[in-house]
């Protein structure tokens, strides 16, 4: 099955076509393994909390992650849209690893 061309374009843009894509890939990889809140992500990724908030905003805006809970302690999960298109995400990560 070829997949959704819209999803492929969106994922390529969010992760490879814009500044901060590598950190967004790392963020998705972390919450894919274990849902976390923004503070936990900042500690695990060794990034500033404000940077995490920015990347979370970009990913939420593009329907790639969802938030469960209230404000500060909200737990982040990958969205159903991203779950359906994980093969495209994995393809992007694979191509990135081959190029480095």
C-alpha positions in Angstrom: 0.0 0.0 0.0 1.6 3.3 -1.1 0.2 5.4 1.9 -1.2 8.9 2.1 0.8 11.4 0.1 -0.4 14.2 2.3 0.9 12.5 5.4 4.3 11.8 3.7 4.7 15.5 2.7 3.7 16.7 6.1 6.0 14.4 8.0 8.9 15.2 5.7 8.3 18.9 6.2 7.9 18.8 10.0 10.9 16.5 10.6 13.4 17.3 7.7 12.2 20.5 6.0 12.2 22.8 9.0 14.6 23.9 11.7 14.4 21.8 14.8 13.3 18.6 12.9 16.0 16.5 14.6 14.8 17.4 18.1 11.2 16.7 17.0 12.3 13.2 15.8 14.0 12.7 19.2 10.9 13.9 21.0 8.6 11.5 19.0 11.0 8.6 19.6 10.9 9.3 23.4 7.1 9.4 23.7 6.7 6.5 21.3 8.5 4.3 23.8 7.0 5.9 26.9 4.5 8.7 27.2 6.0 11.6 29.2 5.1 15.2 30.1 7.1 18.2 28.9 9.2 18.5 32.0 10.2 14.8 31.9 11.0 15.2 28.2 13.2 18.2 28.9 15.2 16.2 31.4 15.5 13.1 29.3 16.4 15.0 26.1 18.7 17.4 28.0 16.9 20.4 26.4 15.4 23.6 27.8 11.8 23.3 28.9 10.9 26.2 26.6 12.4 24.4 23.6 10.3 21.3 24.5 7.2 23.5 24.7 7.9 25.0 21.2 8.4 21.5 19.6 5.3 20.2 21.4 3.3 23.1 20.0 4.6 22.4 16.4 3.8 18.7 16.7 0.3 19.4 18.2 -0.5 21.9 15.5 0.3 19.3 12.9 -1.7 16.6 14.7 1.3 14.4 15.4 1.0 14.2 19.2 -1.9 14.5 21.6 -2.0 15.7 25.2 -3.9 13.9 28.0 -4.3 15.8 31.3 -4.2 19.3 32.5 -1.6 22.0 31.6 1.8 21.4 33.3 1.4 17.7 34.0 -0.2 16.7 30.7 1.1 13.5 29.3 2.1 13.5 25.7 1.3 10.6 23.3 1.8 10.1 19.6 -1.5 10.8 17.8 -3.6 8.3 15.9 -2.7 10.1 12.7 1.0 9.4 13.4 0.4 5.9 14.5 -1.2 5.2 11.2 1.8 6.7 9.4 4.6 5.4 11.5 6.1 3.6 8.5 6.7 7.1 6.9 8.2 8.3 10.2 10.5 5.2 10.3 11.5 5.8 6.7 12.5 9.4 7.5 14.6 8.2 10.5 16.2 5.5 8.4 17.2 7.9 5.6 18.6 10.3 8.2 20.7 7.6 9.9 22.1 6.5 6.5 23.1 10.1 5.6 25.1 10.7 8.9 
